[in-house]
Amino acid sequence: MASAPVRTTCEARANGLHPQGVLAVEHIRRMRGGSQPQLMRCADGFYYVVKFQNNPQGVRTLANELLGTLLAKSLGLPVPDPAVINVKQILIDLTWDMVIELENGRVPCRAGTCFGSRYLGLQKAHDVEGLPSGCDFLADESLRHVENLRDFLGMLVFDKWTYNADTRQVVFARPNVRVPCRTLMIDHGFCFNGAEWNFPDLPRRGLFLKKCVYEAVRGIQSFEPWLERLETKISIDVIDRITTQIPAEWYEGDASGLSRLASQLDARRTMVGDLLWSTWRHNRQAFPNWNCKIAAAGLSVQ
């Protein structure tokens, strides 16, 4: 088996990660989701949604979460801050609800390195009243007033590039009632086709369920800011630097597989425009204002 890439302190800090990880100090509650995450308070004073290595979706979910989050950050997309969370066995032993529920019973969460996504509902430890608040649903009319609604277009570029096999998952938050809601994009465990690390490129995957977020699309040019960033700001060096941040146990030491994934992601950067065209052809109802006549001629308008 090939040796795993080495994570350096400088590289970790460049990507906003604590080089030694962050210690979990308190269990708060279970969270919804197929990976059965837990909300935990950590030693840096922040709260994180934590996913464990023995979650039902597999250990590569953690690698995908970290890789996907850092790639999205590199494109300037709104995602919660990620972290490598260290969970000690004694905390699991003393917490009855830190378990993974299976069909045939319950097993304890696995101690060690876990993936953490900064939680919006609680910030520093003294903010126990929950500012800023977070939710994962808005009615269409409220959704249209989200401050960064156009970031859904950028996230579709990202989801096509990384082949997110899930629907786009988000949370909405605002510091107080006097400012508009913003959306943050979460849950990248099924990017890269989940544990398969391949790219079937089915055109209906990766879309947000509420299609009103795509009403601003007039043609392929509506995606250009993010397509340009993908081609000019991302490179194999950027991708490789990000992959060095992933703990080897999250991809079972398969360094050659991770290297292939990085190379595929680099090669796919120029393919995303074509993938968006395919998505439109198979999901025209999702883009009600895409100019069909111009699109059919192979042209586009802003």
Secondary structure, 3 states (H helix, E strand, C coil): CCCCCCCCHHHHHHCCCCCCCEEEEEEEEECCCCCCCEEEEECCCCEEEEECCCCCCCCHHHHHHHHHHHHHHHCCCCCCCEEEEEECHHHHHCCCCCEEEECCEEEECCCEEEEEEECCCCCCCCCCCCCCEEECCCCHHHHCCCCCCCHHHHHHHHHHHHCCCCCCEEEEEECCCCCCCEEEEECCCCHHHHHHCCCCCCCCCCCCCCHHHHCCCCCHHHHHHHHHHHHHCCCHHHHHHHHCCCCHHHHCCCHHHHHHHHHHHHHHCCCHHHHHHHHHHHCHHHCCCCCHHHHHCCCCCC
